[in-house]
Amino acid sequence: MEDKKVLLSVRDLHVKFRVRGRVLTAIRGIDLDIYENESIAIVGESGSGKSVFTKTFAGMLDSNGFISEGRLIFSDDELADTHVRIGSVAQNFIRHARARLDEYSRYEFGAATWQAMEKLKTEREERMGLSHQEQEAADKALKSLVDERISVFNLKQTLDSRNQKQEIREATAKMKEYDRKIKELKAANAQKARAHKAAASSDTAYQSEYEKEMAKLKTRYAKEITGAPDKKTLERNEILAKEIYLSIGRYGFSKRLQLMNGLLKAFKKAMIMGVDLDDEAQRNKVFDTVAFRVKYLDETPRELHGTCILNLANVKFAGDWNQIRGRRIATVFQDPMTSLNPIVTIGKQITSVIVRHQGCSEAEARRRAIELMHKVGIPKAESRFDDYPFQYSGGMRQRIVIAIALSCQPKILICDEPTTALDVTIQAQILKLIKDLQREFGYTIVFITHDLGVVANIADRVAVLYAGQVIELGNVDEVFYDPRHPYTWALLSSLPQLAQSGSKLYSITGTPPSLYNSITGDAFAPRNPFCLKIDTLEEPPMFQITDTHYAKTWLLDPRAPKIDKPESIQDIHEKILDAYNVEEV
């Protein structure tokens, strides 16, 4: 894919949910590049993280979900291009930022000494309490007890107070026992910390040495931070001040002031810590703590010009999402009736989106809407414009949802199982429509599905997800005809279309792991009939098979025994062509 532009770059993405007092990790470190004008299918069982993964692209996570770490860099030159006018207010903001940055720059001279002071403090804190290893073990043990108590509490909430009184009493007793254990563990940890503190306090030689070393470092630090920044640093600060204003200039005055203060605090902290602000990646991280960065390019007497580093994992304000969701990234959901407002006409639902994002008149929006209705195959679009959703069939409603999604000509079209609620004949029509429109509009398709038949017909590449991780990635021929991960083998083996007459249908044994708990080794190991010992001990890396094909399994390690894929999927090329009416190119 070297000749294609990376449209969305996902790096080390982790997504978590707070559920009934516990934290569930739904996405566990996904790395994936999505290219311009490609069709990539995201496949896996229910609960594998397919929909959650793509919801992060458009800021559609549920209120209890959040991205805990990782980056989602969206490359859109038009959206990234930023111009901010320089009036008297803007000049005051920039001057204030520049003055503060110049003042904070003195801390950079003492960064190494500050780090030494922090290290010395940390060592003392560990001696005066629990060590890092002891604290980690204590936290892990306490978390385990708390999680078990929450599980019992949640189970108790489901019990019938009339018919399950004994079970309720048993659950209550278990909760009290967990409360006792939690209290005892906290007391034991506190006692151990007090013992460490008493021992360290009585060690007069150590205390004297600590005070002496800390005093020496403080004196050195106070001297170091009196230095004045050089010309190069002052020039950097000038650019930084302009980048700060470029990054906040699109907001109202009060929000600009709030974000300005937040960014200045972030840069002060970075300078104290000795962060290399000339490094692009480090500078981006500092901005990301408050607002995504707009990189300075040039300026005229009237305006600043820059380009956004669009990290979708760090979009914090609804106004920013309004520029992305719908306009640049649109979604087609599986049930069109839940995507359409039943009491608003079809035409109004399309034109309202066009007017909101395109800023055109109602008459122009109506013309565009009717044109879109024709493109998605709605017969007599002019006369059906004022109909309500209930007057359309399921297939036609889905066509309208596609029209709405395409009304602003997005860069990425997320199709979240859009054919599941439709019959087989209509499914084929909708898939063909999506592909035909892709050729016309040039968007990227991200297709979420568990139906490998859909994958065979629509995808250029396939990412197989399991337990919130990409466990195999490749072009469609590689994943179908040369799969390497045992989970992909299992998915293909379970296709009823490939089963022979009289044979027993294959099903994957067991269930996916609980994502409340940390997973040791390969997440698929408990269900894997080809499991190796190391699968239960250590998480496998992503092995490269070809330039485009990768799989996350220890079976690809050169030291692993040779294991052939199941016989049922060993020569499936012709079977797939016949079963899914796939045309070979």
Secondary structure, DSSP 8 states (H G I E B T S, - for coil): -TTS-EEEEEEEEEEEEEETTEEEEEEEEEEEEEETT-EEEEE-STTSSHHHHHHGGGT---TTEEEEEEEEEE--HHHHEEEEE--HHHHHHHHHHHHHHHHHGGGGGGHHHHHHHHHHHHHHHHHHS--HHHHHHHHHHHHHHHHHHHHHHHHHHTS-TTT-HHHHHHHHHHHHHHHHHHHHHHHHHHHHHHHHHHHHHH-HHHHHHHHHHHHHHHHHHHHHTT----HHHHHHHHHHHHHHHHHHTTS-HHHHHHHHHHHHHHHHHHHHHT--TTSHHHHHHHHHTTS--EEEEEE-SSEEEEEE--BGGG---HHHHHHHBTTTEEEE-S-HHHHS-TTS-HHHHHHHHHHHHH---HHHHHHHHHHHHHHTT-TTHHHHTT--GGGS-HHHHHHHHHHHHHTT--SEEEEESTTTTS-HHHHHHHHHHHHHHHHHH--EEEEEES-HHHHHHH-SEEEEEETTEEEEEEEHHHHHHS--SHHHHHHHHT-GGG--TT-------S----TTS---S-TTGGG-TT--GGGGTS----EESSSS-EE--GGGSTTS------GGGTT-HHHHHHHHT----
